[in-house]
Amino acid sequence: MKTASGAALDAKRLFALAACFFAGIWLWDWEGLWPLKLLVVMVHETGHAAASLIVGGSVNRITIAADQSGQCLSSIPLGFLAKVTVYSAGYVGSALVGAALLLLTFRFRARRVVLGAACAWLALMGLFYAGDLFTLLFCLGTALAFGLGARFLPQGAVEVVNLFLAAFSSLYAAMDLKDDLWNSAVRAQSDAALLADLTIVPAVVWAALWTIFSIAVLAMAAYWSVRRARVASPGAGLPSRFPSP
Protein backbone atom coordinates (compact mmCIF):
# COMPACT_ATOMS: atom_id res chain seq x y z
CA MET A 1 0.00 0.00 0.00
CA LYS A 2 1.31 3.47 -0.89
CA THR A 3 0.45 7.05 -0.04
CA ALA A 4 -0.01 9.80 -2.61
CA SER A 5 3.67 10.71 -2.16
CA GLY A 6 4.71 7.16 -2.98
CA ALA A 7 5.68 6.10 0.55
CA ALA A 8 5.01 2.42 1.20
CA LEU A 9 2.77 1.56 4.13
CA ASP A 10 2.74 -1.71 6.03
CA ALA A 11 -0.85 -2.94 5.61
CA LYS A 12 -0.68 -5.19 8.68
CA ARG A 13 0.53 -2.40 10.94
CA LEU A 14 -2.03 0.00 9.49
CA PHE A 15 -4.86 -2.49 10.09
CA ALA A 16 -3.67 -3.25 13.64
CA LEU A 17 -3.41 0.45 14.53
CA ALA A 18 -6.82 1.26 13.05
CA ALA A 19 -8.39 -1.73 14.83
CA CYS A 20 -6.97 -0.62 18.19
CA PHE A 21 -8.16 2.96 17.70
CA PHE A 22 -11.67 1.86 16.77
CA ALA A 23 -11.75 -0.60 19.67
CA GLY A 24 -10.77 2.19 22.02
CA ILE A 25 -13.53 4.47 20.71
CA TRP A 26 -16.16 1.70 20.74
CA LEU A 27 -15.25 0.66 24.29
CA TRP A 28 -14.68 4.21 25.56
CA ASP A 29 -17.42 4.09 28.22
CA TRP A 30 -16.72 0.50 29.24
CA GLU A 31 -15.81 0.30 32.92
CA GLY A 32 -13.06 -2.16 32.13
CA LEU A 33 -11.01 0.67 30.59
CA TRP A 34 -11.04 2.64 33.84
CA PRO A 35 -7.53 1.47 34.88
CA LEU A 36 -6.15 2.52 31.50
CA LYS A 37 -7.71 5.96 31.85
CA LEU A 38 -6.12 6.31 35.28
CA LEU A 39 -2.83 5.23 33.73
CA VAL A 40 -2.96 8.09 31.23
CA VAL A 41 -3.85 10.53 34.02
CA MET A 42 -0.66 9.33 35.71
CA VAL A 43 1.24 10.01 32.49
CA HIS A 44 -0.17 13.57 32.48
CA GLU A 45 0.93 14.22 36.05
CA THR A 46 4.32 12.61 35.40
CA GLY A 47 4.78 15.15 32.59
CA HIS A 48 4.37 17.97 35.10
CA ALA A 49 6.72 16.23 37.53
CA ALA A 50 9.42 15.60 34.94
CA ALA A 51 9.25 19.20 33.72
CA SER A 52 9.53 20.46 37.31
CA LEU A 53 12.73 18.47 37.80
CA ILE A 54 14.14 19.51 34.41
CA VAL A 55 13.81 23.23 35.20
CA GLY A 56 15.49 22.74 38.56
CA GLY A 57 12.46 22.42 40.82
CA SER A 58 11.29 19.59 43.02
CA VAL A 59 8.24 17.35 43.22
CA ASN A 60 6.37 17.14 46.49
CA ARG A 61 3.68 14.60 45.65
CA ILE A 62 1.41 13.28 42.93
CA THR A 63 -2.14 12.11 43.46
CA ILE A 64 -4.72 10.58 41.17
CA ALA A 65 -8.34 9.88 42.05
CA ALA A 66 -10.97 7.36 41.08
CA ASP A 67 -12.86 10.06 39.14
CA GLN A 68 -9.86 10.33 36.77
CA SER A 69 -8.63 13.63 38.17
CA GLY A 70 -5.02 14.17 39.16
CA GLN A 71 -2.69 16.63 40.78
CA CYS A 72 1.06 17.22 40.83
CA LEU A 73 2.29 19.46 43.62
CA SER A 74 5.77 20.72 42.90
CA SER A 75 8.10 23.61 43.64
CA ILE A 76 8.99 25.56 40.51
CA PRO A 77 11.87 28.04 40.29
CA LEU A 78 10.96 31.66 39.72
CA GLY A 79 10.99 32.49 36.04
CA PHE A 80 8.59 32.78 33.15
CA LEU A 81 10.01 29.95 31.03
CA ALA A 82 10.12 27.52 33.93
CA LYS A 83 6.44 28.01 34.67
CA VAL A 84 5.42 27.82 31.00
CA THR A 85 7.37 24.58 30.66
CA VAL A 86 5.82 22.95 33.72
CA TYR A 87 2.26 24.09 33.01
CA SER A 88 2.48 22.86 29.41
CA ALA A 89 4.09 19.52 30.22
CA GLY A 90 0.90 17.67 31.18
CA TYR A 91 -0.98 17.66 27.89
CA VAL A 92 2.13 17.93 25.71
CA GLY A 93 3.84 15.17 27.70
CA SER A 94 0.84 12.85 27.26
CA ALA A 95 1.00 13.34 23.51
CA LEU A 96 4.76 12.71 23.42
CA VAL A 97 4.41 9.52 25.47
CA GLY A 98 1.58 8.34 23.22
CA ALA A 99 3.73 9.02 20.17
CA ALA A 100 6.71 7.20 21.69
CA LEU A 101 4.56 4.17 22.51
CA LEU A 102 3.26 4.06 18.94
CA LEU A 103 6.77 4.10 17.51
CA LEU A 104 8.23 1.63 20.01
CA THR A 105 5.34 -0.80 19.61
CA PHE A 106 4.45 -0.62 15.92
CA ARG A 107 7.74 0.30 14.28
CA PHE A 108 10.47 -1.02 16.57
CA ARG A 109 8.56 -3.99 18.02
CA ALA A 110 9.91 -3.32 21.52
CA ARG A 111 7.52 -5.83 23.05
CA ARG A 112 8.66 -6.72 26.56
CA VAL A 113 10.77 -3.59 26.85
CA VAL A 114 7.64 -1.40 26.83
CA LEU A 115 5.97 -3.37 29.63
CA GLY A 116 9.20 -3.53 31.63
CA ALA A 117 9.72 0.24 31.31
CA ALA A 118 6.10 0.88 32.35
CA CYS A 119 6.62 -1.36 35.39
CA ALA A 120 9.75 0.52 36.47
CA TRP A 121 8.16 3.95 35.88
CA LEU A 122 5.04 3.22 37.94
CA ALA A 123 7.02 1.63 40.76
CA LEU A 124 9.29 4.68 41.01
CA MET A 125 6.39 7.14 40.87
CA GLY A 126 4.50 5.22 43.52
CA LEU A 127 7.39 4.80 45.92
CA PHE A 128 8.81 8.30 45.63
CA TYR A 129 5.91 10.60 44.82
CA ALA A 130 2.54 8.99 45.65
CA GLY A 131 0.63 11.44 47.82
CA ASP A 132 -2.06 9.12 49.11
CA LEU A 133 -2.87 5.45 49.56
CA PHE A 134 -5.02 5.19 46.43
CA THR A 135 -2.22 6.53 44.22
CA LEU A 136 0.35 4.27 45.87
CA LEU A 137 -1.79 1.14 45.48
CA PHE A 138 -2.65 1.97 41.88
CA CYS A 139 0.99 2.57 40.92
CA LEU A 140 2.36 -0.51 42.65
CA GLY A 141 -0.52 -2.77 41.60
CA THR A 142 -0.29 -1.72 37.94
CA ALA A 143 3.50 -1.96 38.05
CA LEU A 144 3.17 -5.52 39.32
CA ALA A 145 0.73 -6.37 36.52
CA PHE A 146 3.06 -4.96 33.86
CA GLY A 147 6.06 -6.71 35.38
CA LEU A 148 4.30 -10.07 35.45
CA GLY A 149 3.08 -9.51 31.90
CA ALA A 150 6.58 -8.73 30.67
CA ARG A 151 7.94 -11.84 32.36
CA PHE A 152 5.29 -14.48 31.77
CA LEU A 153 2.95 -13.54 28.92
CA PRO A 154 3.63 -15.24 25.59
CA GLN A 155 5.11 -13.05 22.88
CA GLY A 156 1.85 -12.75 20.97
CA ALA A 157 -0.10 -11.63 24.05
CA VAL A 158 2.58 -9.06 24.93
CA GLU A 159 2.30 -7.59 21.45
CA VAL A 160 -1.50 -7.34 21.68
CA VAL A 161 -1.26 -5.59 25.07
CA ASN A 162 1.37 -3.18 23.74
CA LEU A 163 -0.62 -2.40 20.61
CA PHE A 164 -3.72 -1.52 22.60
CA LEU A 165 -1.76 0.46 25.22
CA ALA A 166 -0.07 2.51 22.50
CA ALA A 167 -3.26 3.18 20.57
CA PHE A 168 -5.38 3.87 23.64
CA SER A 169 -2.85 6.22 25.28
CA SER A 170 -2.65 8.22 22.04
CA LEU A 171 -6.43 8.28 21.70
CA TYR A 172 -6.87 9.33 25.32
CA ALA A 173 -4.30 12.12 24.93
CA ALA A 174 -6.36 13.53 22.07
CA MET A 175 -9.70 13.04 23.87
CA ASP A 176 -8.27 14.62 27.02
CA LEU A 177 -7.50 17.76 25.06
CA LYS A 178 -11.06 17.83 23.72
CA ASP A 179 -12.74 17.23 27.07
CA ASP A 180 -10.54 19.53 29.17
CA LEU A 181 -9.48 22.36 26.90
CA TRP A 182 -12.48 22.80 24.62
CA ASN A 183 -15.02 22.71 27.42
CA SER A 184 -15.09 26.31 28.68
CA ALA A 185 -16.11 25.33 32.22
CA VAL A 186 -13.27 22.81 32.57
CA ARG A 187 -10.76 25.02 30.75
CA ALA A 188 -11.26 27.74 33.37
CA GLN A 189 -9.68 25.43 35.95
CA SER A 190 -7.09 23.73 33.73
CA ASP A 191 -3.39 24.21 33.06
CA ALA A 192 -4.37 26.60 30.26
CA ALA A 193 -6.01 28.87 32.82
CA LEU A 194 -2.79 28.90 34.87
CA LEU A 195 -0.87 30.05 31.81
CA ALA A 196 -3.51 32.64 30.99
CA ASP A 197 -3.01 34.10 34.48
CA LEU A 198 0.75 34.09 33.94
CA THR A 199 0.67 35.66 30.48
CA ILE A 200 -1.53 37.94 28.41
CA VAL A 201 -2.42 34.99 26.18
CA PRO A 202 -6.00 33.72 26.72
CA ALA A 203 -6.55 30.14 27.87
CA VAL A 204 -8.28 29.25 24.62
CA VAL A 205 -5.15 30.19 22.66
CA TRP A 206 -2.99 27.94 24.83
CA ALA A 207 -5.59 25.21 24.31
CA ALA A 208 -5.32 25.68 20.53
CA LEU A 209 -1.51 25.60 20.57
CA TRP A 210 -1.36 22.44 22.69
CA THR A 211 -4.02 20.77 20.57
CA ILE A 212 -2.28 21.55 17.27
CA PHE A 213 1.09 20.41 18.59
CA SER A 214 -0.27 17.23 20.17
CA ILE A 215 -2.35 16.18 17.16
CA ALA A 216 0.61 16.85 14.85
CA VAL A 217 2.95 14.76 17.02
CA LEU A 218 0.47 11.88 17.26
CA ALA A 219 -0.28 12.00 13.52
CA MET A 220 3.43 11.93 12.63
CA ALA A 221 4.05 9.06 15.03
CA ALA A 222 1.10 7.11 13.60
CA TYR A 223 2.41 7.69 10.06
CA TRP A 224 5.94 6.58 10.88
CA SER A 225 4.56 3.61 12.80
CA VAL A 226 2.84 2.16 9.73
CA ARG A 227 5.38 3.31 7.14
CA ARG A 228 7.34 0.41 5.75
CA ALA A 229 11.08 0.60 6.39
CA ARG A 230 13.22 0.83 3.29
CA VAL A 231 15.15 -2.26 2.38
CA ALA A 232 18.40 -1.67 0.56
CA SER A 233 18.62 -3.40 -2.78
CA PRO A 234 21.34 -6.04 -3.18
CA GLY A 235 24.65 -4.40 -3.87
CA ALA A 236 23.44 -0.92 -2.93
CA GLY A 237 26.26 1.27 -1.72
CA LEU A 238 28.95 -1.14 -2.96
CA PRO A 239 31.55 0.04 -5.47
CA SER A 240 31.09 -1.14 -9.01
CA ARG A 241 33.49 -3.81 -10.12
CA PHE A 242 33.61 -2.51 -13.68
CA PRO A 243 33.98 1.24 -14.21
CA SER A 244 31.55 2.89 -16.59
CA PRO A 245 33.02 3.74 -19.95
C-alpha positions in Angstrom: 0.0 0.0 0.0 1.3 3.5 -0.9 0.5 7.1 0.0 0.0 9.8 -2.6 3.7 10.7 -2.2 4.7 7.2 -3.0 5.7 6.1 0.6 5.0 2.4 1.2 2.8 1.6 4.1 2.7 -1.7 6.0 -0.8 -2.9 5.6 -0.7 -5.2 8.7 0.5 -2.4 10.9 -2.0 0.0 9.5 -4.9 -2.5 10.1 -3.7 -3.2 13.6 -3.4 0.4 14.5 -6.8 1.3 13.1 -8.4 -1.7 14.8 -7.0 -0.6 18.2 -8.2 3.0 17.7 -11.7 1.9 16.8 -11.8 -0.6 19.7 -10.8 2.2 22.0 -13.5 4.5 20.7 -16.2 1.7 20.7 -15.3 0.7 24.3 -14.7 4.2 25.6 -17.4 4.1 28.2 -16.7 0.5 29.2 -15.8 0.3 32.9 -13.1 -2.2 32.1 -11.0 0.7 30.6 -11.0 2.6 33.8 -7.5 1.5 34.9 -6.2 2.5 31.5 -7.7 6.0 31.9 -6.1 6.3 35.3 -2.8 5.2 33.7 -3.0 8.1 31.2 -3.8 10.5 34.0 -0.7 9.3 35.7 1.2 10.0 32.5 -0.2 13.6 32.5 0.9 14.2 36.1 4.3 12.6 35.4 4.8 15.2 32.6 4.4 18.0 35.1 6.7 16.2 37.5 9.4 15.6 34.9 9.3 19.2 33.7 9.5 20.5 37.3 12.7 18.5 37.8 14.1 19.5 34.4 13.8 23.2 35.2 15.5 22.7 38.6 12.5 22.4 40.8 11.3 19.6 43.0 8.2 17.3 43.2 6.4 17.1 46.5 3.7 14.6 45.7 1.4 13.3 42.9 -2.1 12.1 43.5 -4.7 10.6 41.2 -8.3 9.9 42.1 -11.0 7.4 41.1 -12.9 10.1 39.1 -9.9 10.3 36.8 -8.6 13.6 38.2 -5.0 14.2 39.2 -2.7 16.6 40.8 1.1 17.2 40.8 2.3 19.5 43.6 5.8 20.7 42.9 8.1 23.6 43.6 9.0 25.6 40.5 11.9 28.0 40.3 11.0 31.7 39.7 11.0 32.5 36.0 8.6 32.8 33.2 10.0 30.0 31.0 10.1 27.5 33.9 6.4 28.0 34.7 5.4 27.8 31.0 7.4 24.6 30.7 5.8 22.9 33.7 2.3 24.1 33.0 2.5 22.9 29.4 4.1 19.5 30.2 0.9 17.7 31.2 -1.0 17.7 27.9 2.1 17.9 25.7 3.8 15.2 27.7 0.8 12.9 27.3 1.0 13.3 23.5 4.8 12.7 23.4 4.4 9.5 25.5 1.6 8.3 23.2 3.7 9.0 20.2 6.7 7.2 21.7 4.6 4.2 22.5 3.3 4.1 18.9 6.8 4.1 17.5 8.2 1.6 20.0 5.3 -0.8 19.6 4.4 -0.6 15.9 7.7 0.3 14.3 10.5 -1.0 16.6 8.6 -4.0 18.0 9.9 -3.3 21.5 7.5 -5.8 23.1 8.7 -6.7 26.6 10.8 -3.6 26.9 7.6 -1.4 26.8 6.0 -3.4 29.6 9.2 -3.5 31.6 9.7 0.2 31.3 6.1 0.9 32.4 6.6 -1.4 35.4 9.7 0.5 36.5 8.2 4.0 35.9 5.0 3.2 37.9 7.0 1.6 40.8 9.3 4.7 41.0 6.4 7.1 40.9 4.5 5.2 43.5 7.4 4.8 45.9 8.8 8.3 45.6 5.9 10.6 44.8 2.5 9.0 45.6 0.6 11.4 47.8 -2.1 9.1 49.1 -2.9 5.5 49.6 -5.0 5.2 46.4 -2.2 6.5 44.2 0.4 4.3 45.9 -1.8 1.1 45.5 -2.7 2.0 41.9 1.0 2.6 40.9 2.4 -0.5 42.6 -0.5 -2.8 41.6 -0.3 -1.7 37.9 3.5 -2.0 38.0 3.2 -5.5 39.3 0.7 -6.4 36.5 3.1 -5.0 33.9 6.1 -6.7 35.4 4.3 -10.1 35.4 3.1 -9.5 31.9 6.6 -8.7 30.7 7.9 -11.8 32.4 5.3 -14.5 31.8 2.9 -13.5 28.9 3.6 -15.2 25.6 5.1 -13.0 22.9 1.8 -12.7 21.0 -0.1 -11.6 24.0 2.6 -9.1 24.9 2.3 -7.6 21.5 -1.5 -7.3 21.7 -1.3 -5.6 25.1 1.4 -3.2 23.7 -0.6 -2.4 20.6 -3.7 -1.5 22.6 -1.8 0.5 25.2 -0.1 2.5 22.5 -3.3 3.2 20.6 -5.4 3.9 23.6 -2.9 6.2 25.3 -2.6 8.2 22.0 -6.4 8.3 21.7 -6.9 9.3 25.3 -4.3 12.1 24.9 -6.4 13.5 22.1 -9.7 13.0 23.9 -8.3 14.6 27.0 -7.5 17.8 25.1 -11.1 17.8 23.7 -12.7 17.2 27.1 -10.5 19.5 29.2 -9.5 22.4 26.9 -12.5 22.8 24.6 -15.0 22.7 27.4 -15.1 26.3 28.7 -16.1 25.3 32.2 -13.3 22.8 32.6 -10.8 25.0 30.8 -11.3 27.7 33.4 -9.7 25.4 36.0 -7.1 23.7 33.7 -3.4 24.2 33.1 -4.4 26.6 30.3 -6.0 28.9 32.8 -2.8 28.9 34.9 -0.9 30.0 31.8 -3.5 32.6 31.0 -3.0 34.1 34.5 0.7 34.1 33.9 0.7 35.7 30.5 -1.5 37.9 28.4 -2.4 35.0 26.2 -6.0 33.7 26.7 -6.5 30.1 27.9 -8.3 29.2 24.6 -5.1 30.2 22.7 -3.0 27.9 24.8 -5.6 25.2 24.3 -5.3 25.7 20.5 -1.5 25.6 20.6 -1.4 22.4 22.7 -4.0 20.8 20.6 -2.3 21.6 17.3 1.1 20.4 18.6 -0.3 17.2 20.2 -2.3 16.2 17.2 0.6 16.9 14.9 2.9 14.8 17.0 0.5 11.9 17.3 -0.3 12.0 13.5 3.4 11.9 12.6 4.1 9.1 15.0 1.1 7.1 13.6 2.4 7.7 10.1 5.9 6.6 10.9 4.6 3.6 12.8 2.8 2.2 9.7 5.4 3.3 7.1 7.3 0.4 5.7 11.1 0.6 6.4 13.2 0.8 3.3 15.2 -2.3 2.4 18.4 -1.7 0.6 18.6 -3.4 -2.8 21.3 -6.0 -3.2 24.7 -4.4 -3.9 23.4 -0.9 -2.9 26.3 1.3 -1.7 29.0 -1.1 -3.0 31.5 0.0 -5.5 31.1 -1.1 -9.0 33.5 -3.8 -10.1 33.6 -2.5 -13.7 34.0 1.2 -14.2 31.5 2.9 -16.6 33.0 3.7 -20.0 
